[in-house]
């Protein structure tokens, strides 16, 4: 919210510079997010006295004037001295008037630069100014006449009713929104920080509390009824008559504008002014538009009109229709046209201000169009009320309206504020609208009382970690308006109702800490015992996986947890139930991911033009609904794109990464890759993908991306990807490493190559060799493979060795013979000699 | 007498070295034979002690010179061997040609910062806790003293999930689920299962429905610390933060607390650190203020302890929550938060 520093100074009496005030408020109270100087510039505009007015010889609408602007002892960049001839169009001037004169060389706020001019043959050396020409509103009805005792030749600025100001932009958080979204609230903070008690509250209003504005005072024209006392805690209605609707005075407009509120007319402005000053939202209804005539016999006035106020109103009391205000819940589907002309359809949860029948305003949120103030308004009803914060919040959220008023009510304001506000606005409208108070009705069923908190002085010091003296504690509390009663080791605090947020000891300790100064608290090492921390296994495992992947040359991706419905379709994930965001950033981010793959494909797309080959990985969670619960799974995805791929190198490269990873985790021994049944619309290539199994349990998938999917993402290269379930990986990799004795006896290596027709798989050959060789075989590894004319050629190294003796060549030859025979017989392979 | 012996030895050496086929081994043997510990030469030197001082001086000098000459000759011979071993001219290469690089991967800077933080806090005895990224209303809000309809819920724009509907149109989930808007949800889960004293950190992904720009993203990482015991105070918070940030940024960092409001802490603070560039004297980076805003902190609200099942006012604790990206941006001078999730390798490969 924006605050006028002039206003804050007036209320708090501070003499601090705006910079200093900003600093102390930020460090001790509220964060000032911005500060802006508002300077009025009327350089070159001086007070002139009209000496003579003549008709312009060549123009009926113009006049020639002689203006005395005196002599200046100061050198000035503006031209003009003594008596000037100025041509003027306005008719509202008379000889002897003091007027603002823009001298030659002046640049006016509206951009006009004044020069010597010749108008229809008559010379003119300057300009007499109307308000709009000075940037002060829109009034162009005539030259602005200055006060009689304005001094000729002086800068006109001091007579124009303008003040230079500094605007604070203050970030008010929800806990202080009930009091600090007002100038009084912030002024109170400034006073406390200057070690003074703030005087501006109800008991000490700076203007006189008029005796007639007290409880029990009544109105002859208004009756108020609260139907729902749970939603409306208090309703004060004041009737003012003889209202003159016009522009507000300049000082009021300036303050509203400083706070970012557009001036409209004096009545509406006054409601806003009081809200900005005190924090109480207000509303004004046009009495005559409320039209709720009700038979006088039904209207039981508690007190017949008496005294001076009563007498002055006796005329209207007979002739005017009477009005009642009823605060009630809306009926289902009841309609209301708001001030901004939008039409609302309401329900029973919304609270209305009505005339007993038709709705006048959406309580605490916005007024209705039909009862609004306009230039013909003569009699008004002013509302200062308080409503249930939660209900206001629900209504305005559901209806999608947010106003200055709802902002304040939904933060729970003090019910006692309403009477201060009504006193204030009555006083203001008497002055600026010549209005007369007819009467006030105040319905306040349950009066709010100060809340009491027992503050343990030991606790203050123990929580802050510094000792604040008892004297200082009492002083700060008292400055905040809290009354204190001292008991042994304790202070009983009565918190004024305007501080709705102070409910617990900790709340008070915060007040003490911030005002005393957090900067005085010294850093202190903990005295709590240090207990060796438990290791978070899954997180440290993920960390290890990351290290392995980076070691293999993979770069780490962080992706959003969302993708679009289209992504789910593209990647064949539409069969899986997704969580959806109820209001996503945009439709592309609507689905909550069940797989890391779609976003990884987007990463591929992002990088494919910048890099010929790349390896990327991501470690993250996927989520899906499972009945009434949420399933979350941790995944690792590794993806590769190679510069060239002729013989499924991309697939085998990624497979190699998986194999190495499993080896590093000590689980390669039980791992197998089995070709799964892949649906044609799957993200995986139907004939180039495999399930990754460890000891028969599936821990993930590996494969090329389905070319159809790649086409949808406009990726022109083969992409291989593996998806691993990290929690399963952790479970199987938890075995400790067991050292195996180094091979002591020599190893004999034999090579064998063979030709296979048809579908013989590498794994079958390898398995058979191992089976035949038994425990004499230490290792079998493929060193060559090629395909020609439908025939595959495989070549293997076979390592033989025994753990307790040296093998003889003869023995190895014998085994090799069995292997050759076995391969020929069982797999029908042709062994190359 | 001795002089002659020395001269003879020298002659003998020269004759022998001409005769042998030069090789490392042969030269080693020769060196051992003539100047080694058990050589005749050493014997001669040992016998010097029986001579008159003048003779001792003369003979000693001669012996030393001869020994040095032998060494010199052997050294030259060695050099000859190595020079003739290969043709250096033919072997010559251009060493300025770029090397063959090893393929090495890169961590996203979020991971780097995360690791640093984990290491520093683990060394201070903190446990690393974690929890679900999709949370129910209780853990994300109510347990943290943010009841339904509380204005504080507006402080974080939450990504709510659409409720799951049964075939008959009834609502399936009993809880309102949302993408967690803060790692503090993990606090509530941890406290349910553990009793003070404890100290934990939580590093994790959080989600807020906020317009994105160079300093805001709807998905980001939070770094939360929580410590609870019987005597934890604001001074401890300041100390811990100061120690951590000094270690993290590898320079002396001061911390500053300003009043703020969070529902889960009371008192609550805005947390600033002294500018990393100027150290607090004011510069362009800190807009002359000398301080950098970092995030929120505070003393755990008693209502949060009560929600966790602890008795009111038995324990005291502090907590903070900072953005990991902000720390990474400060550390690596990154100027756009959206880069972390951009998937652009030109970014990731720099780390």
Interface residues (C-beta under 8 A of the other chain):
Chain A: X26 X27 X28 X29 X30 X31 X173 X174 X175 X176 X177 X389 X390 X393 X394 X410 X411 X459 X462 X463 X464 X465 X466 X504 X505 X506 X507 X509 X510 X513 X514 X518 X519 X521 X522 X523 X524 X525 X526 X527 X528 X529 X530 X531 X532 X533 X534 X536 X538 X539 X543 X546 X549 X550 X551 X552 X553 X554 X555 X556 X557 X558 X559 X560 X561 X577 X579 X580 X581 X582 X583 X584 X585 X589 X592 X599 X602 X603 X606 X607 X610 X611 X614 X615 X616 X617 X620 X621 X623 X625 X627 X628 X630 X632
Chain B: X102 X103 X104 X105 X106 X107 X108 X110 X111 X115 X118 X122 X124 X125 X126 X127 X128 X129 X130 X132 X133 X134 X149 X150 X151 X152 X154 X155 X159 X160 X161 X162 X164 X172 X173 X174 X175 X177 X179 X197 X198 X199 X205 X207 X209 X212 X218 X219 X227 X229 X230 X231 X232 X233 X234 X235 X236 X238 X239 X240 X242 X255 X256 X257 X258 X259 X260 X261 X266 X267 X268 X269 X270 X299 X301 X302 X313 X316 X340 X341 X342 X343 X344 X345 X346 X348 X349
